[in-house]
């Protein structure tokens, strides 16, 4: 989407939720039990419970994929896991 091409870091709120609509959406769902991971999962649940969420084309097309915290990693191991995720989800 054009909004994503223009911004390096896209801040999303319920008012701008349509800005993340695209062909695919990778949703951070950290598996760890840290407090921040719990907060992220809780925020995701609240977002997905909002009626605006279900109006996104990416949601209607069932192209939302949960990914773990390695998507925020900055080393070659994280990069390899991201590539594994991309192959799994994009090459189905």
N, C-alpha and C positions, 0 to 999 in steps of 0.2 A: 504493500500500500504506500501511496505517496507520502503520507505523514511519517512513516517509518524511514523512508529514504532521506528525509530532511533532518531528522533528529538522531543524534548519536546515542543519547540516553533518553528514552521516552518515558515521561512520568504519566502514569495512568490513574485516573480517578473514575468514579462512576459516571461523571459527566462527560468524560472523554473515552469511555470504554470502547467505542467504535473505532478508535485509533489503532487498536491492537487486532482488529479483524483482518484476516488475511487467508492465505491458503492453508497455513498450519499455525498452531500456537503451541509453544513449549512452555509448560507451566511448572514453575519451581515447586516441588513437593518434597522437601528434605526429609529423609528417613530417620535422621538422628533424633534424639530425645532432648536436645538442648532447648533452652527457653525460646531462643529466637526461631528455631525450627518449628516449635509449637505455635508461636505467634504467626508465622508464615502460613502454616496449615489452617489456622483459625481464620485468617484474613481471606484465604482462598475459598474456604467454605462460605463465608459471608458474601463474597463476590458471586459465587456460583448460585447462591440462593436468591440473588437479586433477579427480578424478571428481565432486566436489560441483558443479562448474560445469555439467556436462551435465545435472544434475538440476533446474536452474532452469527454470521454465516459459517464461520469456522466451527462453532458449537453445533449448529444445525447439520453440518456436514460430517460431524463426528471426527474432527481432525485436531483435537486438543490432546496433547500428550504430556503426561507427568514425567518430570525429570528430577534427578537428585542434585545435590549441591555441587557435584563435580562440574556443573555448568558455570560455576563461578571460580573454578580452579585456574591456576596460572602456571601449570607445568605440563610436561608432555604426557603424563599419566592421565590427567584430566582431559587433555585434548584427545587422547585416544578413546576415552570413554564417551566423549561427545560424538566423535566420529562413529562409534558403535551405535549410539542412539540414533544418529541421523540415518545410518544404513538401515536400522530396524524400522524406523517410522517412515522414512521417505521412499524406501525401495520396496514397499510391500506389494 
